[in-house]
Amino acid sequence: MAWRSTMEASGAATWRSQRPELLAGKCTGCMVCWKFCPEPAVFPEGKVVRFELASCKGCGVCAEVCAPKAIQMVTEGT
């Protein structure tokens, strides 16, 4: 059985007000965001990361721990 995030299981991503957006030119591939994400929402993809928004709860931890500031939180729906 594949592990699902609490967001996927509950469908609660619909209440998220912000989502992460990657500024790929700034990403160094350090994967600190992946390490600290409380849900399985950040995935390595080559030398950058991608976000699985169905799993993301919009907490902003990834943006906070990103030293090069390659992740910004944007208002959902923009």
C-alpha positions as CSV (number, residue, x, y, z in Angstrom):
1,M,0.0,0.0,0.0
2,A,1.4,3.4,-1.0
3,W,1.7,6.0,1.8
4,R,-0.5,9.0,1.3
5,S,-0.2,12.4,3.0
6,T,-2.8,13.5,5.5
7,M,-3.7,16.2,2.9
8,E,-4.4,13.6,0.2
9,A,-6.4,11.4,2.6
10,S,-8.6,14.2,3.9
11,G,-8.8,16.3,0.7
12,A,-8.0,19.3,2.9
13,A,-5.8,21.0,0.4
14,T,-8.9,22.9,-0.6
15,W,-8.5,25.2,2.4
16,R,-4.9,26.1,1.7
17,S,-4.5,29.9,1.3
18,Q,-0.9,29.9,0.0
19,R,1.2,27.5,-2.0
20,P,5.0,27.3,-2.7
21,E,6.4,28.4,-6.0
22,L,10.0,27.6,-7.0
23,L,12.3,30.3,-8.4
24,A,14.3,27.7,-10.3
25,G,17.2,30.0,-11.1
26,K,17.9,30.4,-7.4
27,C,17.5,26.7,-6.4
28,T,20.9,25.1,-5.4
29,G,19.5,21.6,-5.1
30,C,20.4,21.4,-1.4
31,M,17.1,19.6,-0.7
32,V,16.7,21.1,2.8
33,C,13.1,21.9,1.8
34,W,12.6,18.2,1.1
35,K,14.1,17.3,4.5
36,F,11.9,19.6,6.5
37,C,8.5,19.3,4.6
38,P,6.0,17.8,7.1
39,E,4.1,16.2,4.2
40,P,5.4,14.4,1.2
41,A,5.0,17.5,-1.0
42,V,8.6,18.2,-2.1
43,F,10.4,16.0,-4.5
44,P,13.9,16.1,-6.0
45,E,13.7,16.5,-9.8
46,G,17.2,16.6,-11.2
47,K,19.0,19.5,-9.6
48,V,15.9,21.3,-8.4
49,V,12.7,20.3,-6.6
50,R,9.0,20.1,-7.6
51,F,6.0,20.4,-5.4
52,E,3.1,17.9,-5.2
53,L,0.4,20.4,-4.5
54,A,-2.2,17.7,-3.7
55,S,-0.1,16.9,-0.7
56,C,0.9,20.5,0.2
57,K,-0.9,22.1,3.1
58,G,0.7,25.6,2.5
59,C,2.5,25.8,5.8
60,G,5.5,27.6,4.3
61,V,8.2,25.5,6.1
62,C,9.9,24.9,2.8
63,A,10.2,28.6,2.1
64,E,11.4,29.4,5.6
65,V,14.3,26.9,5.5
66,C,15.4,27.7,2.0
67,A,18.7,29.6,2.4
68,P,18.9,30.9,-1.2
69,K,15.2,32.0,-1.0
70,A,14.4,29.9,-4.1
71,I,10.9,29.2,-2.7
72,Q,8.2,31.9,-2.3
73,M,4.8,31.4,-1.0
74,V,2.1,32.8,-3.3
75,T,-1.6,33.3,-2.7
76,E,-3.6,30.3,-3.8
77,G,-5.4,30.8,-7.1
78,T,-2.9,33.3,-8.6
